[in-house]
Amino acid sequence: MILINKGAEPASWTAYRLTPGVHYAPSADLRNALLAEQGYICAFCMRGIPVTKKDPNEAEESKIAHLESRANNPGKQLNYNNMVVCCPGNINGSAHCDKSQGSNNVTLPLFNIQLQQSIRYSTLHGEIKSSNNVWDAEINNILSLNNPLLKYNRIQTLIGVRRVLEPLKWRKAKIREKLTQWTSLDPNGKLKPYCGIVIWYLRKKISQQ
């Protein structure tokens, strides 16, 4: 997971939210604002999210998730600070992220550094774990972020970075250079998919030197 720097809601959403009697209905402006502040990766699993659909007939490629679910918290259905954008939430028929969340609330503080400070990854299998028992239970039982394919994708991403740095003898300057690449947006405003495990790993390597 990454720290999401929550920005201001788009003006069009403010106008809609303040309209008497309206209910939640996603808009392009809302979705684009959420995508931009997350670097076009899923708020939960860090999969990449395309900017637009390649084919209008394809299944949806992103979902706007409410951390405090609309079903249980209708008063927060229009609250921009209660929303993140995530991937479609399905890999090989296995639900995760918003699809797995359902009507459950998520208390993971995605906009607070405390969450990232609690997160650890397995460098062998790609599991994500939090030292906070409540958040760890949500990671596993509500969002299903240790889905086998998600773990595989994370560890393969990390292996790719290791293969680049090993011939460079893990020199601190090179690690810092690579860390900058993985924490920075590209020219299209995107972060690299599954960047969380790489950022955690590189910071750990630097601290050990």
C-alpha positions, 0 to 999 in steps of 0.5 A: 500500500502507498500513502495517498495524499488526499486532495480537494474534491473537484468543483463539479463534485462539490456542486453535485454534493451540495444539490438537495436530495442527490444520492451517490452517482459516480462521475468522470470528474470524480473518478479522474480526480481520485485516479490522479491523486493515487497515481493511477494504481489501486488504493488497495492492491496497487494494480495499475488502472488504465486511464480509459477503457480500450473498448467501451464494451469491456467490463469496468476497469475501475471502481470507486470504493467507499471506505465506510460503505454506503450500505452502512453509512449513507450519510457519508456516500457523498464524502470525497474523503471517504472515497478511493478508486480501486481495480475491478477486484477480480482475478481468476474468479477470486474477489479482492479489494472493493469486490471483497469488501462488500458492505464492510467498513474499512478503517485502514488509514490510507491517508496517514503515514501510520499505515505505511509504517505498520506495513511489512512484506514477505520477500519470499512470497509477497504477503502484505502484513500490518503490525496493527491487528485490526488493519491486518485483519482487514487486509486479509479478511475484508480486502483479500489482499493476500490473494495468491496472484496478488502475492505473485505479482508483488514478488515478481515486481520485487524480483525485477528490481533486485535483478537490476540492483544486484549487478550494481553491488547494491551501492547506496547511490544506486538504491536511492536512484531506484527508490526515487524512480519508484516513488515518483510519478512518470510523465503521465502522472502514474506510479508503477504498479505494486510500488509499495513492496519495492519502496518498502524493500529499498528503504529497508536496504538503505537503512541497513547500510 
